[in-house]
């Protein structure tokens, strides 16, 4: 992996559910890894009607250096948007490069 292609910085966050004073589960997000160098590669977006409102969903792949512990269900903050991580793929099984397949528009929270 060429370091010059990782020209963006992302933050990866993990979700933990806490219980509020009423006994309800409330999602909270904590930083798993900050300022991770990444390459942002957008995929085509799609528009559709959900609950009688136009919803825009975007997909993208973030390429990062291998990072232990990154799993689907976490999220990425990039360019003022929250991207849900749908899949994590370790490339070439050599712990050098990881691809994060993400979507935004309908986030988990």
DSSP file (Angstrom, degrees, kcal/mol; ACC not computed):
  #  RESIDUE AA STRUCTURE BP1 BP2  ACC     N-H-->O    O-->H-N    N-H-->O    O-->H-N    TCO  KAPPA ALPHA  PHI   PSI    X-CA   Y-CA   Z-CA
    1    1 A X              0   0    0      0, 0.0     2,-0.5     0, 0.0     3,-0.0   0.000 360.0 360.0 360.0 131.0    0.0    0.0    0.0
    2    2 A X    >   -     0   0    0      1,-0.1     3,-1.4     2,-0.0     4,-0.4  -0.740 360.0-145.8 -87.8 127.1    1.4    3.4   -1.0
    3    3 A X  G >  S+     0   0    0     -2,-0.5     3,-1.3     1,-0.3    -1,-0.1   0.792  93.5  68.0 -63.5 -28.8    1.1    5.9    1.8
    4    4 A X  G 3  S+     0   0    0      1,-0.3    -1,-0.3     3,-0.1     3,-0.1   0.709  92.9  58.9 -66.5 -19.7    0.5    8.8   -0.6
    5    5 A X  G <  S+     0   0    0     -3,-1.4     2,-1.5     1,-0.2    -1,-0.3   0.654  87.0  78.4 -83.2 -14.9   -2.9    7.4   -1.5
    6    6 A X    <   +     0   0    0     -3,-1.3    33,-0.2    -4,-0.4    -1,-0.2  -0.592  55.8 144.5 -91.3  74.4   -4.1    7.6    2.1
    7    7 A X        +     0   0    0     -2,-1.5     2,-0.3    30,-0.1    -1,-0.2   0.274  45.6  71.7-102.5  10.1   -4.7   11.3    1.9
    8    8 A X  E     -A   38   0A   0     30,-2.3    30,-3.0    -3,-0.1     2,-0.5  -0.878  68.4-136.7-122.3 156.0   -7.8   11.6    4.1
    9    9 A X  E     +A   37   0A   0     -2,-0.3    70,-0.3    28,-0.2     2,-0.3  -0.957  24.4 179.6-114.9 131.7   -8.3   11.3    7.9
   10   10 A X  E     -A   36   0A   0     26,-2.1    26,-2.9    -2,-0.5     2,-0.4  -0.842  21.0-138.7-123.8 162.4  -11.2    9.3    9.4
   11   11 A X  E     - B   0  77A   0     66,-1.7    66,-2.7    -2,-0.3     2,-0.5  -0.991  13.6-152.1-120.8 130.3  -12.4    8.5   12.9
   12   12 A X  E     -AB  33  76A   0     21,-3.0    20,-2.8    -2,-0.4    21,-2.0  -0.885  15.9-167.1-103.7 131.2  -13.7    5.0   13.7
   13   13 A X  E     -AB  31  75A   0     62,-3.0    62,-2.1    -2,-0.5     2,-0.3  -0.887  10.6-146.7-121.7 149.9  -16.2    4.8   16.5
   14   14 A X  E     -A   30   0A   0     16,-2.8    16,-2.5    -2,-0.3     2,-0.4  -0.875  17.8-128.5-113.3 147.2  -17.6    1.9   18.5
   15   15 A X  E     +A   29   0A   0     -2,-0.3     2,-0.4    14,-0.2    14,-0.2  -0.763  24.2 177.0 -97.7 138.5  -21.1    1.6   19.9
   16   16 A X  E     -A   28   0A   0     12,-2.8    12,-2.4    -2,-0.4     2,-0.5  -0.993  23.2-136.1-136.3 132.9  -21.9    0.8   23.5
   17   17 A X  E     -A   27   0A   0     -2,-0.4     2,-0.3    10,-0.2    10,-0.2  -0.769  23.4-174.6 -91.8 130.0  -25.5    0.7   24.9
   18   18 A X  E     -A   26   0A   0      8,-2.9     8,-3.7    -2,-0.5     2,-0.5  -0.777  23.6-119.6-116.1 164.9  -26.0    2.3   28.3
   19   19 A X  E     -A   25   0A   0     -2,-0.3     6,-0.2     6,-0.2     2,-0.0  -0.912  24.8-149.6-109.0 128.2  -29.2    2.4   30.4
   20   20 A X    >   -     0   0    0      4,-2.5     3,-1.9    -2,-0.5    -1,-0.0  -0.183  40.3 -83.2 -85.3-175.5  -30.7    5.8   31.3
   21   21 A X  T 3  S+     0   0    0      1,-0.3    -1,-0.1     2,-0.1    -2,-0.0   0.671 128.6  54.9 -64.3 -18.2  -32.7    6.6   34.4
   22   22 A X  T 3  S-     0   0    0      2,-0.1    -1,-0.3     0, 0.0     3,-0.1   0.379 119.0-107.3 -95.4   2.8  -35.9    5.2   32.9
   23   23 A X  S <  S+     0   0    0     -3,-1.9     2,-0.3     1,-0.3    -2,-0.1   0.587  74.6 138.5  83.1  10.6  -34.3    1.8   32.2
   24   24 A X        -     0   0    0      1,-0.0    -4,-2.5     0, 0.0     2,-0.4  -0.666  58.3-114.4 -91.4 145.2  -34.2    2.4   28.5
   25   25 A X  E     -A   19   0A   0     -2,-0.3     2,-0.4    -6,-0.2    -6,-0.2  -0.640  33.3-170.9 -78.0 127.8  -31.2    1.4   26.4
   26   26 A X  E     -A   18   0A   0     -8,-3.7    -8,-2.9    -2,-0.4     2,-0.3  -0.984  19.4-128.7-123.2 125.1  -29.4    4.5   24.9
   27   27 A X  E     -A   17   0A   0     -2,-0.4     2,-0.4   -10,-0.2   -10,-0.2  -0.543  26.6-176.1 -75.0 135.5  -26.7    4.1   22.3
   28   28 A X  E     -A   16   0A   0    -12,-2.4   -12,-2.8    -2,-0.3     2,-0.4  -0.974  12.9-145.4-127.5 146.5  -23.4    5.9   23.0
   29   29 A X  E     -A   15   0A   0     -2,-0.4     2,-0.3   -14,-0.2   -14,-0.2  -0.924  13.7-173.6-115.9 134.9  -20.4    6.1   20.7
   30   30 A X  E     -A   14   0A   0    -16,-2.5   -16,-2.8    -2,-0.4     2,-0.4  -0.915  35.9 -95.8-124.4 154.0  -16.8    6.2   21.8
   31   31 A X  E     +A   13   0A   0     -2,-0.3   -18,-0.3   -18,-0.2     3,-0.2  -0.533  35.1 176.4 -73.2 123.1  -13.7    6.7   19.7
   32   32 A X  E    S-     0   0A   0    -20,-2.8     2,-0.3    -2,-0.4   -19,-0.2   0.842  76.8  -3.6 -88.7 -44.9  -12.1    3.5   18.7
   33   33 A X  E    S-A   12   0A   0    -21,-2.0   -21,-3.0     3,-0.0    -1,-0.3  -0.942  70.4-156.7-152.6 127.9   -9.3    5.0   16.5
   34   34 A X  E     +     0   0A   0     -2,-0.3   -23,-0.2   -23,-0.2   -24,-0.0  -0.767  70.0  12.7-108.0 152.8   -8.9    8.7   15.7
   35   35 A X  E    S+     0   0A   0     -2,-0.3     2,-0.6     1,-0.2    -1,-0.2   0.905  74.9 175.6  52.5  51.4   -7.0   10.3   12.7
   36   36 A X  E     -A   10   0A   0    -26,-2.9   -26,-2.1    -3,-0.3    -1,-0.2  -0.774  32.4-123.2 -87.0 120.9   -6.7    7.1   10.8
   37   37 A X  E     +A    9   0A   0     -2,-0.6    28,-0.6   -28,-0.2     2,-0.3  -0.460  46.1 165.3 -64.6 132.7   -5.1    7.8    7.3
   38   38 A X  E     -AC   8  64A   0    -30,-3.0   -30,-2.3    -2,-0.2     2,-0.5  -0.963  40.4-127.5-147.3 159.8   -7.5    6.5    4.6
   39   39 A X  E     - C   0  63A   0     24,-2.0    24,-2.2    -2,-0.3     2,-0.6  -0.967  26.9-146.0-108.4 126.8   -8.4    6.6    1.0
   40   40 A X  E     + C   0  62A   0     -2,-0.5     2,-0.5    22,-0.2    22,-0.2  -0.837  19.3 178.2 -97.0 122.7  -12.0    7.5    0.2
   41   41 A X  E     - C   0  61A   0     20,-2.5    20,-2.4    -2,-0.6     2,-0.1  -0.886  17.0-150.1-127.3  98.6  -13.5    5.8   -2.8
   42   42 A X  E     - C   0  60A   0     -2,-0.5    18,-0.3    18,-0.2     2,-0.2  -0.348   6.2-156.8 -71.1 147.9  -17.1    6.7   -3.4
   43   43 A X        -     0   0    0     16,-3.0    16,-0.3     1,-0.1     2,-0.1  -0.592  41.8 -68.4-107.9 176.8  -19.6    4.3   -5.0
   44   44 A X        -     0   0    0     -2,-0.2    15,-0.2    14,-0.1     2,-0.1  -0.386  51.0-136.0 -69.0 146.3  -22.7    5.2   -6.8
   45   45 A X        -     0   0    0     13,-0.2     2,-0.3    -2,-0.1    13,-0.2  -0.444  12.6-149.2 -93.2 171.2  -25.5    6.6   -4.7
   46   46 A X  E     -G   57   0B   0     11,-2.4    11,-2.6    -2,-0.1     2,-0.4  -0.997   1.7-153.2-143.1 146.8  -29.2    5.8   -4.8
   47   47 A X  E     +G   56   0B   0     -2,-0.3     2,-0.3     9,-0.2     9,-0.2  -0.933  24.1 153.4-118.1 142.4  -32.3    7.7   -4.1
   48   48 A X  E     -G   55   0B   0      7,-2.0     7,-2.9    -2,-0.4     2,-0.5  -0.979  44.1 -98.6-159.0 164.8  -35.7    6.3   -3.1
   49   49 A X  E     +G   54   0B   0     -2,-0.3     2,-0.4     5,-0.2     5,-0.2  -0.788  37.2 175.2 -92.5 126.5  -38.8    7.2   -1.2
   50   50 A X  E >  S-G   53   0B   0      3,-2.7     3,-1.1    -2,-0.5    -2,-0.0  -0.992  73.3 -10.2-131.6 124.1  -39.0    6.1    2.5
   51   51 A X  T 3  S-     0   0    0     -2,-0.4    -1,-0.1     1,-0.3     3,-0.1   0.884 127.8 -59.1  54.4  42.5  -41.9    7.1    4.7
   52   52 A X  T 3  S+     0   0    0      1,-0.2     2,-0.4    -3,-0.0    -1,-0.3   0.746 118.4 105.0  59.9  29.1  -43.0    9.6    2.0
   53   53 A X  E <  S-G   50   0B   0     -3,-1.1    -3,-2.7    -5,-0.0     2,-0.3  -0.995  78.5-107.7-135.4 143.3  -39.7   11.4    2.1
   54   54 A X  E     -G   49   0B   0     -2,-0.4     2,-0.4    -5,-0.2    -5,-0.2  -0.541  37.5-167.4 -70.6 127.5  -36.8   11.4   -0.4
   55   55 A X  E     -G   48   0B   0     -7,-2.9    -7,-2.0    -2,-0.3     2,-0.5  -0.964   8.1-157.6-120.1 133.7  -33.9    9.5    1.1
   56   56 A X  E     -G   47   0B   0     -2,-0.4     2,-0.5    -9,-0.2    -9,-0.2  -0.949   8.1-170.3-113.0 123.6  -30.4    9.5   -0.3
   57   57 A X  E     -G   46   0B   0    -11,-2.6   -11,-2.4    -2,-0.5     2,-0.3  -0.953   3.6-167.8-114.2 129.9  -28.1    6.6    0.5
   58   58 A X  E     - D   0 104A   0     46,-2.0    46,-2.3    -2,-0.5     2,-0.3  -0.873   3.2-158.2-114.6 149.3  -24.5    6.8   -0.4
   59   59 A X  E     + D   0 103A   0     -2,-0.3   -16,-3.0   -16,-0.3     2,-0.3  -0.927  16.7 164.4-123.7 151.5  -21.9    4.0   -0.4
   60   60 A X  E     -CD  42 102A   0     42,-2.3    42,-3.0    -2,-0.3     2,-0.4  -0.986  29.4-131.4-157.5 162.0  -18.2    4.2   -0.2
   61   61 A X  E     -CD  41 101A   0    -20,-2.4   -20,-2.5    -2,-0.3     2,-0.5  -0.983  15.8-159.5-118.9 133.5  -15.1    2.1    0.5
   62   62 A X  E     -CD  40 100A   0     38,-2.5    38,-2.8    -2,-0.4     2,-0.5  -0.963   6.7-155.0-110.1 123.5  -12.4    3.4    2.8
   63   63 A X  E     +CD  39  99A   0    -24,-2.2   -24,-2.0    -2,-0.5     2,-0.3  -0.874  24.3 164.3 -97.7 126.9   -9.0    1.8    2.4
   64   64 A X  E     -CD  38  98A   0     34,-2.7    34,-2.8    -2,-0.5   -26,-0.1  -0.879  44.0 -89.9-132.6 164.9   -6.8    1.9    5.6
   65   65 A X  E    S- D   0  97A   0    -28,-0.6    32,-0.3    -2,-0.3    31,-0.1  -0.432  70.4 -73.1 -66.6 155.3   -3.7    0.2    6.9
   66   66 A X        -     0   0    0     30,-1.4     2,-0.4    -2,-0.1    -1,-0.2  -0.244  56.9-175.6 -55.4 134.9   -4.5   -3.0    8.8
   67   67 A X    >   -     0   0    0     -3,-0.1     3,-1.1     3,-0.1     2,-0.1  -0.970  21.7-128.2-139.4 118.3   -6.1   -2.2   12.1
   68   68 A X  T 3  S+     0   0    0     -2,-0.4     3,-0.1     1,-0.2    -2,-0.0  -0.398  87.3  24.2 -68.3 138.1   -6.9   -4.9   14.7
   69   69 A X  T 3  S+     0   0    0      1,-0.3     2,-0.4    -2,-0.1    -1,-0.2   0.386  76.3 138.3  94.2  -2.8  -10.4   -4.9   16.1
   70   70 A X    <   +     0   0    0     -3,-1.1    -1,-0.3   -56,-0.0     2,-0.3  -0.652  28.5 168.1 -78.1 127.2  -12.3   -3.1   13.4
   71   71 A X    >   -     0   0    0     -2,-0.4     3,-1.4    -3,-0.1    14,-0.1  -0.907  42.1 -85.8-136.7 161.8  -15.6   -4.9   12.8
   72   72 A X  T 3  S+     0   0    0     -2,-0.3    14,-0.2     1,-0.2     3,-0.1  -0.416 110.1  49.0 -62.8 144.1  -19.0   -4.4   11.0
   73   73 A X  T 3  S+     0   0    0     12,-2.1    -1,-0.2     1,-0.5   -58,-0.1   0.120  88.6 100.8 104.7 -19.6  -21.4   -2.4   13.2
   74   74 A X    <   -     0   0    0     -3,-1.4    11,-2.4    11,-0.1    -1,-0.5  -0.261  65.5-133.5 -80.3-178.9  -18.9    0.3   14.0
   75   75 A X  E     -BE  13  84A   0    -62,-2.1   -62,-3.0     9,-0.2     2,-0.4  -0.955   4.2-137.6-140.3 160.8  -19.0    3.6   12.2
   76   76 A X  E     -BE  12  83A   0      7,-3.2     7,-3.3    -2,-0.3     2,-0.6  -0.938   7.8-151.3-116.5 136.1  -16.7    6.1   10.5
   77   77 A X  E     +BE  11  82A   0    -66,-2.7   -66,-1.7    -2,-0.4     2,-0.3  -0.951  31.8 156.1-104.8 123.5  -16.9    9.8   10.8
   78   78 A X  E >   - E   0  81A   0      3,-2.2     3,-2.1    -2,-0.6   -68,-0.1  -0.969  60.9 -10.1-150.4 129.9  -15.6   11.5    7.6
   79   79 A X  T 3  S-     0   0    0     -2,-0.3     3,-0.1   -70,-0.3   -69,-0.0   0.841 126.3 -53.2  53.8  41.3  -16.2   14.9    6.1
   80   80 A X  T 3  S+     0   0    0      1,-0.3     2,-0.3     0, 0.0    -1,-0.3   0.522 117.6 105.7  76.4   5.6  -19.0   15.8    8.5
   81   81 A X  E <   -E   78   0A   0     -3,-2.1    -3,-2.2    23,-0.0     2,-0.5  -0.823  66.0-131.0-116.5 156.7  -20.9   12.6    7.7
   82   82 A X  E     -E   77   0A   0     -2,-0.3     2,-0.5    -5,-0.2    23,-0.4  -0.934  22.3-165.6-106.5 126.1  -21.5    9.4    9.7
   83   83 A X  E     -E   76   0A   0     -7,-3.3    -7,-3.2    -2,-0.5     2,-0.4  -0.954  13.5-139.0-114.9 122.8  -20.8    6.2    7.7
   84   84 A X  E     -EF  75 103A   0     19,-2.9    19,-1.8    -2,-0.5     2,-0.7  -0.658  19.9-127.7 -79.0 132.7  -22.0    2.8    9.0
   85   85 A X  E     + F   0 102A   0    -11,-2.4   -12,-2.1    -2,-0.4    17,-0.2  -0.733  32.1 173.0 -83.5 114.5  -19.5    0.0    8.5
   86   86 A X  E     +     0   0A   0     15,-2.9     2,-0.3    -2,-0.7    16,-0.2   0.795  65.6   6.4 -90.7 -33.4  -21.4   -2.8    6.7
   87   87 A X  E     - F   0 101A   0     14,-1.5    14,-2.7   -16,-0.1     2,-0.4  -0.996  56.5-153.9-152.3 148.6  -18.4   -5.1    6.0
   88   88 A X  E     - F   0 100A   0     -2,-0.3     2,-0.5    12,-0.2    12,-0.2  -0.994  14.6-171.6-125.0 128.5  -14.7   -5.2    6.8
   89   89 A X  E     - F   0  99A   0     10,-2.6    10,-2.8    -2,-0.4     2,-0.6  -0.970  15.4-149.2-127.5 120.1  -12.3   -7.1    4.5
   90   90 A X  E     - F   0  98A   0     -2,-0.5     3,-0.5     8,-0.2     2,-0.3  -0.769  28.3-133.2 -83.4 121.7   -8.7   -7.8    5.3
   91   91 A X  E > >S- F   0  97A   0      6,-2.5     3,-1.2    -2,-0.6     6,-0.5  -0.586  73.7  -9.3 -83.5 135.0   -6.9   -7.8    2.0
   92   92 A X  T 3 5S-     0   0    0     -2,-0.3    -1,-0.2     1,-0.3    -2,-0.0   0.494  98.8-100.5  64.0   6.5   -4.5  -10.6    1.0
   93   93 A X  T 3 5S+     0   0    0     -3,-0.5    -1,-0.3     4,-0.2    -2,-0.1   0.817  97.5 110.6  53.1  36.0   -4.5  -12.0    4.6
   94   94 A X  T < 5S-     0   0    0     -3,-1.2    -1,-0.1     3,-0.2    -2,-0.1   0.247  86.6-115.4-123.3  12.5   -1.2  -10.4    5.4
   95   95 A X  T   5S+     0   0    0     -4,-0.2     3,-0.1     2,-0.2    -3,-0.1   0.906  87.7 105.0  53.4  48.0   -2.3   -7.7    7.9
   96   96 A X  S   <S+     0   0    0     -5,-0.5   -30,-1.4     1,-0.4     2,-0.4   0.670  76.2  23.9-119.6 -37.7   -1.3   -4.9    5.7
   97   97 A X  E     -DF  65  91A   0     -6,-0.5    -6,-2.5   -32,-0.3     2,-0.4  -0.994  56.1-168.6-140.4 139.2   -4.5   -3.4    4.2
   98   98 A X  E     -DF  64  90A   0    -34,-2.8   -34,-2.7    -2,-0.4     2,-0.5  -0.983  10.1-151.1-127.7 138.9   -8.2   -3.3    5.3
   99   99 A X  E     -DF  63  89A   0    -10,-2.8   -10,-2.6    -2,-0.4     2,-0.6  -0.937   6.2-159.2-109.4 130.1  -11.2   -2.2    3.3
  100  100 A X  E     -DF  62  88A   0    -38,-2.8   -38,-2.5    -2,-0.5     2,-0.7  -0.945   5.0-156.2-108.4 117.2  -14.2   -0.8    5.1
  101  101 A X  E     +DF  61  87A   0    -14,-2.7   -15,-2.9    -2,-0.6   -14,-1.5  -0.850  28.0 172.1 -96.4 117.8  -17.4   -0.9    3.0
  102  102 A X  E     -DF  60  85A   0    -42,-3.0   -42,-2.3    -2,-0.7     2,-0.3  -0.797  23.7-162.6-129.2 161.8  -19.7    1.8    4.4
  103  103 A X  E     -DF  59  84A   0    -19,-1.8   -19,-2.9    -2,-0.3     2,-0.3  -0.983   5.3-168.3-141.5 154.5  -23.0    3.5    3.7
  104  104 A X  E     +D   58   0A   0    -46,-2.3   -46,-2.0    -2,-0.3   -21,-0.1  -0.903  57.2  66.8-135.8 165.0  -24.6    6.8    4.9
  105  105 A X  S    S+     0   0    0    -23,-0.4     2,-0.5    -2,-0.3   -49,-0.1  -0.343 105.2  45.7 117.4 -50.6  -28.0    8.3    4.6
  106  106 A X  S    S-     0   0    0    -51,-0.1     2,-0.1   -22,-0.0   -22,-0.0  -0.790  84.6-177.2-121.5  84.6  -29.8    5.8    6.9
  107  107 A X        -     0   0    0     -2,-0.5    -3,-0.1     1,-0.1   -24,-0.1  -0.392  36.1-124.1 -89.4 162.5  -27.4    5.6    9.9
  108  108 A X              0   0    0     -2,-0.1    -1,-0.1     1,-0.1   -33,-0.0   0.538 360.0 360.0 -80.7  -7.6  -27.7    3.4   13.0
  109  109 A X              0   0    0    -27,-0.0   -80,-0.1   -80,-0.0    -1,-0.1   0.383 360.0 360.0 137.6 360.0  -27.4    6.4   15.3
